[in-house]
């Protein structure tokens, strides 16, 4: 039985992770952390749980946990909290699965040095755990070298704090690498001479890829990648209509993180991509 803790357990993603873990026979939800619900029984905050509902009490911080009783921790918090939580995992030999967005390249570099030997812990950091989203990014990577124009539109719920999304950034970086490796050259220049409203063309990366962020009630997580060439366009779109779409990837990472070597970015290696 693999013993799992959830950081950010009272949040939308954290609660969904708790329910997913509770439904798996080989995984045991043993601890929960969320400063906003500290002291509460998990079942009073997260609906739909079984026996674990009254057995786990939510803690206010990772320092209140006994790492000896935890094999893997899943983090869906905020960037500042994730930095502290992940370092705690590395220091205490607890494997980590993190879907928190907003971590920067310097954070990833630091965490890469903390996980793996001499630490006994490994980590999976993923911008998106949806299998469909991962496949969409892989398709975008394949298509990118063959078109002269690329734009990304990401659409999320009204409570998402960062923009553009981590998935949009990761998709852009992967497309840029694919174009560089194939020697595709520069993208077509932006023809816009004047923005009547500042920001109308979105955020422009140095490569020329434009990223556009939409925040609306009713959305969960969605992304379009639009490619343009002479006389044709190609659009890739992925939609997560419910947070359960992320759970197969999270559970895969929880089960496999102990077999890895240090820190791995994305779940693609776990899928053989």
C-alpha positions as CSV (number, residue, x, y, z in Angstrom):
1,X,0.0,0.0,0.0
2,X,1.4,3.4,-1.0
3,X,0.8,6.1,1.5
4,X,0.0,9.5,0.0
5,X,-0.4,13.1,1.4
6,X,-2.2,15.9,-0.4
7,X,-1.0,19.5,-0.1
8,X,-3.7,22.0,-0.9
9,X,-6.4,19.4,0.0
10,X,-9.2,21.9,0.4
11,X,-8.8,23.5,-3.0
12,X,-10.7,22.4,-6.1
13,X,-7.8,20.3,-7.5
14,X,-6.7,19.0,-4.1
15,X,-10.2,17.8,-3.2
16,X,-10.5,16.0,-6.6
17,X,-7.1,14.3,-5.9
18,X,-8.3,13.3,-2.4
19,X,-11.4,11.6,-3.9
20,X,-9.4,9.9,-6.6
21,X,-6.9,8.5,-4.1
22,X,-9.7,7.3,-1.8
23,X,-11.1,5.2,-4.7
24,X,-7.9,3.3,-5.4
25,X,-7.2,0.0,-3.5
26,X,-3.4,0.3,-3.7
27,X,-3.2,3.9,-2.6
28,X,-3.9,5.2,1.0
29,X,-4.6,8.8,1.7
30,X,-2.8,9.3,5.0
31,X,-2.4,13.1,5.4
32,X,-3.8,16.4,4.1
33,X,-2.4,20.0,4.4
34,X,-4.2,23.2,3.8
35,X,-3.7,26.3,5.9
36,X,-7.2,27.6,5.2
37,X,-8.9,24.5,6.6
38,X,-6.4,23.5,9.3
39,X,-7.9,21.5,12.2
40,X,-10.9,20.3,10.2
41,X,-11.6,16.6,9.5
42,X,-11.0,16.0,5.8
43,X,-14.6,14.8,5.3
44,X,-16.0,18.1,6.5
45,X,-14.2,19.9,3.7
46,X,-14.0,17.3,0.9
47,X,-17.3,15.6,0.0
48,X,-17.7,12.1,-1.4
49,X,-15.0,10.4,0.7
50,X,-15.2,7.0,2.4
51,X,-13.7,5.9,5.7
52,X,-10.8,8.3,5.3
53,X,-13.2,11.2,5.8
54,X,-13.1,11.1,9.6
55,X,-9.7,9.6,9.9
56,X,-7.5,12.4,8.4
57,X,-7.3,15.8,10.0
58,X,-6.1,18.7,7.8
59,X,-2.8,20.2,9.0
60,X,-1.8,23.8,8.6
61,X,1.7,23.1,7.2
62,X,4.1,20.4,6.1
63,X,6.1,20.9,9.3
64,X,3.3,19.3,11.2
65,X,3.6,16.0,9.3
66,X,5.7,12.9,10.1
67,X,7.6,12.2,6.9
68,X,8.2,8.6,8.0
69,X,4.6,7.8,7.4
70,X,4.4,9.3,3.9
71,X,5.7,7.8,0.6
72,X,4.4,10.3,-1.9
73,X,3.0,13.9,-1.6
74,X,0.8,15.5,-4.2
75,X,1.0,19.3,-4.4
76,X,-1.7,21.5,-5.9
77,X,-1.2,24.8,-4.0
78,X,0.3,28.1,-5.1
79,X,3.9,28.8,-6.2
80,X,5.2,30.2,-2.9
81,X,3.7,27.3,-1.0
82,X,4.9,24.7,-3.5
83,X,8.5,25.9,-3.2
84,X,8.5,25.3,0.5
85,X,6.5,22.0,0.3
86,X,8.7,20.5,-2.4
87,X,11.9,21.4,-0.6
88,X,10.5,19.7,2.5
89,X,9.8,16.6,0.5
90,X,13.3,16.5,-0.9
91,X,14.8,17.0,2.6
92,X,12.7,14.3,4.1
93,X,12.9,11.6,1.5
94,X,9.2,12.0,0.4
95,X,8.5,11.6,-3.4
96,X,6.6,14.5,-4.9
97,X,4.0,14.9,-7.6
98,X,3.4,18.6,-8.3
99,X,0.9,20.3,-10.6
100,X,1.2,23.8,-9.1
101,X,1.7,26.4,-11.8
102,X,3.8,29.6,-11.5
103,X,7.1,27.9,-10.7
104,X,9.9,29.5,-12.7
105,X,13.0,28.1,-14.4
106,X,15.1,29.0,-11.4
107,X,12.8,27.0,-9.2
108,X,13.0,24.0,-11.4
109,X,16.8,24.2,-11.5
110,X,17.0,24.4,-7.7
111,X,14.5,21.5,-7.3
112,X,16.5,19.4,-9.8
113,X,19.5,19.7,-7.5
114,X,17.4,18.9,-4.4
115,X,15.7,15.7,-5.7
116,X,17.6,12.6,-6.6
117,X,20.9,11.6,-4.9
118,X,21.8,12.2,-2.2
119,X,18.1,12.7,-1.4
120,X,16.1,9.5,-1.4
121,X,13.2,11.4,-3.1
122,X,12.2,11.9,-6.7
123,X,9.7,14.3,-8.2
124,X,7.3,14.8,-11.1
125,X,6.6,18.4,-12.1
126,X,3.9,18.8,-14.7
127,X,2.1,21.8,-16.2
128,X,-0.8,19.5,-17.1
129,X,-1.7,16.0,-16.0
130,X,-4.5,15.5,-18.5
131,X,-3.6,12.7,-21.0
132,X,-5.4,14.6,-23.8
133,X,-3.5,17.8,-23.0
134,X,-0.2,16.0,-23.1
135,X,-1.1,14.5,-26.5
136,X,-2.2,17.9,-27.7
137,X,1.2,19.4,-26.8
138,X,3.0,16.5,-28.5
139,X,0.9,17.1,-31.7
140,X,1.7,20.8,-31.5
141,X,5.4,19.9,-31.2
142,X,5.2,17.8,-34.4
143,X,3.3,20.5,-36.4
144,X,5.2,23.6,-35.3
145,X,8.2,23.3,-37.8
146,X,5.9,23.2,-40.8
147,X,4.0,26.5,-40.4
148,X,5.1,30.1,-40.6
149,X,2.6,31.4,-38.1
150,X,1.6,30.1,-34.6
151,X,-0.7,31.5,-31.9
152,X,-1.9,29.9,-28.7
153,X,-5.2,30.6,-26.9
154,X,-5.7,29.3,-23.4
155,X,-9.0,29.4,-21.6
156,X,-9.5,28.8,-17.9
157,X,-12.0,29.3,-15.1
158,X,-12.3,32.7,-13.4
159,X,-10.3,31.8,-10.3
160,X,-7.0,30.9,-12.0
161,X,-4.4,33.3,-10.7
162,X,-1.6,33.2,-13.3
163,X,-1.7,34.1,-17.0
164,X,-0.7,32.7,-19.4
165,X,-1.1,29.2,-18.1
166,X,1.8,26.8,-17.5
167,X,0.5,24.6,-20.2
168,X,0.5,27.4,-22.8
169,X,4.1,28.3,-21.8
170,X,5.2,24.7,-21.9
171,X,3.5,24.2,-25.3
172,X,5.3,27.3,-26.7
173,X,8.7,26.2,-25.4
174,X,8.3,22.7,-26.9
175,X,7.2,24.2,-30.3
176,X,10.2,26.5,-30.3
177,X,12.6,23.7,-29.5
178,X,11.1,21.6,-32.3
179,X,11.5,24.5,-34.8
180,X,15.1,25.1,-33.7
181,X,16.0,21.4,-34.0
182,X,14.5,21.3,-37.5
183,X,16.1,24.6,-38.6
184,X,12.7,26.1,-39.5
185,X,13.9,29.7,-39.3
186,X,11.9,32.7,-38.0
187,X,8.1,32.8,-37.9
188,X,6.4,35.3,-40.1
189,X,6.6,38.9,-38.6
190,X,3.5,40.3,-36.9
191,X,1.9,42.7,-39.4
192,X,0.3,44.7,-36.6
193,X,1.5,48.3,-36.7
194,X,-0.6,49.8,-34.0
195,X,-2.6,48.3,-31.1
196,X,-5.7,50.4,-30.7
197,X,-6.1,48.7,-27.3
198,X,-2.8,47.7,-25.6
199,X,-2.5,44.0,-25.3
200,X,-4.9,43.2,-28.1
201,X,-2.3,40.9,-29.7
202,X,-1.7,39.1,-26.5
203,X,1.8,38.3,-25.0
204,X,4.5,37.9,-27.6
205,X,7.4,35.5,-27.0
206,X,10.8,36.2,-28.5
207,X,10.1,33.5,-31.1
208,X,7.1,35.4,-32.4
209,X,4.5,33.0,-30.9
210,X,1.6,35.0,-29.4
211,X,-0.2,33.8,-26.3
212,X,-3.8,34.8,-25.4
213,X,-5.4,34.2,-22.0
214,X,-9.2,34.0,-21.4
215,X,-10.8,33.8,-17.9
216,X,-14.5,33.1,-17.7
217,X,-17.0,31.4,-15.3
218,X,-18.0,28.0,-16.6
219,X,-14.6,27.1,-18.1
220,X,-12.2,24.5,-16.5
221,X,-9.1,24.2,-18.7
222,X,-8.9,24.5,-22.5
223,X,-6.3,25.3,-25.1
224,X,-6.1,26.0,-28.8
225,X,-3.0,26.1,-30.9
226,X,-3.5,27.7,-34.3
227,X,-1.1,27.2,-37.1
228,X,-1.1,29.2,-40.4
229,X,0.6,28.8,-43.7
230,X,0.0,29.9,-47.3
231,X,-3.6,29.2,-48.1
232,X,-4.3,27.0,-45.0
233,X,-4.7,26.8,-41.3
234,X,-4.6,24.0,-38.7
235,X,-6.2,24.1,-35.3
236,X,-5.5,21.8,-32.4
237,X,-7.9,22.0,-29.4
238,X,-8.1,20.2,-26.1
239,X,-10.9,20.7,-23.5
240,X,-10.9,19.5,-19.9
241,X,-14.6,19.9,-18.9
242,X,-14.1,18.4,-15.4
243,X,-11.1,18.2,-13.0
244,X,-11.4,14.4,-13.1
245,X,-9.7,14.6,-16.4
246,X,-6.4,15.2,-14.6
247,X,-6.7,12.2,-12.3
248,X,-5.4,9.4,-14.5
249,X,-2.2,11.3,-15.0
250,X,-1.9,12.2,-11.3
251,X,-2.4,8.6,-10.3
252,X,0.1,7.4,-12.9
253,X,2.7,9.8,-11.5
254,X,2.0,8.8,-7.9
255,X,2.5,5.1,-8.7
256,X,5.6,5.7,-10.9
257,X,7.5,8.5,-9.2
258,X,9.4,6.2,-6.9
259,X,10.9,4.4,-10.0
260,X,12.3,7.6,-11.5
261,X,15.8,9.2,-11.1
262,X,15.5,12.6,-9.6
263,X,13.2,15.3,-11.0
264,X,11.2,14.7,-14.2
265,X,9.3,17.5,-16.0
266,X,5.9,16.4,-17.4
267,X,4.3,13.0,-17.5
268,X,5.5,12.3,-21.1
269,X,8.3,10.0,-19.9
270,X,5.7,8.0,-18.0
271,X,3.7,7.6,-21.1
272,X,6.7,6.7,-23.3
273,X,6.4,9.9,-25.3
